Amino acid sequence: MAELSYREPDPKIIPGAKDDWELVIGLEVHAQVKSRAKLFSGASTAFGAEPNTNVSLVDAAMPGMLPVINGFCVEQAVRTGLGLKAQINRFSRFDRKNYFYPDLPQGYQISQLYHPIVGEGEVLVDMAPGVARRVRIERIHLEQDAGKSIHDQDPKRSLVDLNRTGVALMEIVSRPDLRGPEEAAEYVRKLRQILRYLDTCDGNMQEGSLRADVNVSVRPKGSTVLGTRCEIKNLNSMRFIMQAIEAEARRQIAILEDGGRIEQETRLYDVARGETRSMRSKEEAHDYRYFPDPDLLPLELEADWIEGIRASLPELPDEKKARFVLDYGMTEYDAGVLTAEIAAARYFEAVAEGRDGKQAANWVINELFGRLNKEGRTIDESPIAPGQLGGLLDLIAKGDISGKIAKDVFEILWTEGGDPARIVEERGLAQVTDTGAIEKAVDAVIAANPDQVAKAKAKPSLAGWFVGQVMKATGGRANPQAVQAIVRAKLGIE
């Protein structure tokens, strides 16, 4: 299996008024399992439904209703663990965590504290070509999500929407291995990329399918002792993750340099003020009074079943990126761009099949992605199919059209569609290879520019000016190599 070589980046140092400080960051990412049904009921997980319409009797905690595990959610958690090169625990168990808010009517959350389904793994976070941070995963456990309390729609009452209640979450807990806001954001981006490749979470942060709790502490530069951490809850964008970390780090540094000490607590990020504010003192596990859920048997997974899931895993981003560099001879940067989304990687490979990989990458990245980004479209919304773009590259390779004409054909494909070869034929865009016609054009340009002829003979590098004029005169249809050869011959340049 192809692999790329990396070195770890230097930690980010934040200068304080008195000392230099180093950041230490760990994340707890809550990823919604991609499943049509909830973790312990058959209620729908569809986003955007009317309030309290995706709610079963189990979700509403009606008397006598017992949870039944959704086997597909278990499979998705195992698939995620395998994709993160993690240990799969063949024995795991669910616990009850005391929870007294009304958006979980049963009065507790079903989670996994003592025996999670997935153990230690890792994520390689790309920071630059050849530079990556290796982040250790401590554990992944399954748990049910809470509903949503709404406080701003009635002056006297709070409202509750239970649609999310019981939705399956994977809580992915990292070790404190990250050393800067940018690294933390890139870690979440890489984790989301892997989950999308695995098809275990859609990663839509705007819909709440992926959100992060960030643990932040600071320590003097060069120290190996961990400082007291504070947890910032429910961050749902890369930008907010970076801003919250930066704000919290500066708050802690200011307290420490003033002789104070950091209290371990849970905080929220105030976007409008650009600061974190206290939410509650940080609870420890014993504060939640965890105990084994008596309604759910332990999960005992067969080794053959786990291996079957392993065998079905797709090629993941790091492996695909390394293969693109090796097979297509492209740069690591270009490979990273093409593998950022699995749909983009599939599109590129369809275009590149049987063709020059570097040329295919150039057209997909610069022309296609550039146009998609300009118009705010995704790769799935591209009006040009891989077969059409591949057909355009075939015309270039055969010498039927020049690169300039190819861009004109690309524009026609984008706006009108059609077959590239037919467009070139019907619109008379084929490249002029008739040396007689090209000679006439070269003779005309030379005759009209005697001063430039003298300069070019004295300085052969100026012959390119004549090539440009001939290409302009022929509407870009003349074969550039033929034009260059004829120009140099006419000017008597070796």
Residue, then its C-alpha position, 0 to 999 in steps of 0.5 A: m500500500a502506498e504511503l506518504s512521508y510526513r513530519e510533525p509540525d511545530p506547536k503554535i506559540i502564543p506570546g503573552a505579556k510575560d511569557d510564551w505559551e503553548l496550546v494543548i487541545g483535545l476534541e470530543v466530536h459528536a458525529q450523527v450515525k448515518s441511519r434512517a432509524k434512531l439508536f433504540s427505536g424505529a423513528s425517522t432521523a430525517f432532518g427538517a421534519e415538523p417538530n415532534t413528528n419523528v418521535s416514537l413511544v420509546d423516544a417519548a419515554m412512555p411507560g412500559m416502552l423498552p429500547v431495542i438496539n439498532g444493529f445497523c448503527v452498531e455496524q456503522a460505529v464498527r465501520t468508523g472504528l476500522g476506518l480510524k485504524a482503531q481497536i474494535n471491542r468485541f464486548s461493549r455495554f450501555d450505561r445510563k447517565n443522569y440527565f434532567y433536562p426535558d429534551l430527554p423525557q426518560g430522565y437519563q441518557i443512554s451512553q457507553l462509559y466503561h465499555p465503549i464499542v471502539g478503543e484506540g485509533e488515530v487520524l493523520v491531520d494534513m497541515a502542508p505537503g509533507v507535514a502532518r499531525r498524528v492525533r490519537i483517538e482514545r475511544i468512540h462510544l455510541e450514545q443517544d442524542a437529546g432533543k432541542s429546548i427552545h426558549d425564544q418563541d414564547p415569553k413565558r414558556s420553553l418549548v421542546d422538540l423531540n425529533r432528535t431525541g434518540v438519534a444515534l451519535m458516535e462520540i469520537v474522543s481524541r487525546p490532547d495531541l493538537r497544538g493550535p486552532e488551525e490544527a484543531a479545525e483541520y482535524v475536524r475537517k479530516l475526520r469529517q472527510i473520513l466519515r464521508y468516505l466511510d458513509t457513516c456520517d454525512g458531516n453536515m455541520q449546519e444541520g447538527s450532524l457533526r459538532a465538536d466540544v473542544n478542551v483547551s489548556v495552556r502551558p509555558k513554552g517547553s513544559t511537558v505538564l498539562g494545564t487545567r483544561c476548560e471545555i467549550k461546548n457545541l461548536n458547529s463550524m471550523r471558523f468557530i472552532m478556531q475562534a473559540i480556541e484562540a479566545e479561550a487560550r488568551r483568557q487563560i493566559a491572562i489569568l495565569e500571568d496575573g497570578g490566578r489559576i484556571e478553574q476546570e469548567t464547561r464554557l460556551y463561545d459567544v460569537a457576537r462578543g468573540e469570547t467564551r463564557s462560563m456555563r457550569s463547573k466541569e462535571e466528573a463521571h461520578d457526578y452523572r451517576y453512571f450505571p449499567d442500563p438494565d434494559l439493554l444486554p451487552l453487545e458481543l461481536e463476532a470476530d468474523w462479522i467484524e472482519g466482514i466489515r473490514a473487508s468492505l471498507p473503501e479506499l480511504p483518503d490517505e491511501k487514495k492520496a498516496r496512490f494518486v501521487l504514485d500512479y498519476g505523477m501529480t503533486e501531493y497538493d493536487a492529490g489532496v485537492l482531488t481526494a478532499e471529497i469522495a465524489a470529486a475523486r471518483y469524477f477525476e478517476a473517471v476522467a483520467e482513466g486511459r488518459d494522461g493523469k497530470q493533464a486530467a488533474n490540471w483540467v479537473i482542478n483548474e477549469l472544472f473546480g474553478r468554475l464550480n467554486k465560482e458558481g457555488r456548485t458541488i461536483d454532483e451539480s457539475p453540468i459537464a459529465p466525466g465522459q464529456l471532459g474526457g472526450l475533450l482531453d482526447l481531442i487535445a491529445k489527438g491534436d484535433i484542437s489546441g488548448k485555447i480552443a479546448k477552453d472554448v469548447f469547455e464553455i460550450l459544454w458548460t452552458e449548452g452540453g453536447d458531445p465535444a467531438r461533434i461540437v468541434e466538427e459542427r462549429g469548425l473548431a478543428q485545429v489547422t494542421d495544413t502547413g500550406a495554410i499556416e505558411k501563408a499566415v506566417d508570411a503575412v505576419i512577417a511581411a507586416n512587421p519588418d522591424q520585428v523580424a530584425k529584432a527576432k533575428a538578433k534575439p531568437s527568443l522574440a520569435g514567440w511574438f510571431v507565433g502569438q500573432v499567427m495564432k491570433a490571426t487563425g483564431g487559435r486554430a493553427n497547430p502551435q508546434a507547426v506554427q513555431a517550426i515554420v516561424r523559426a524556419k522563415l526567420g532563419i533561426e536554428 
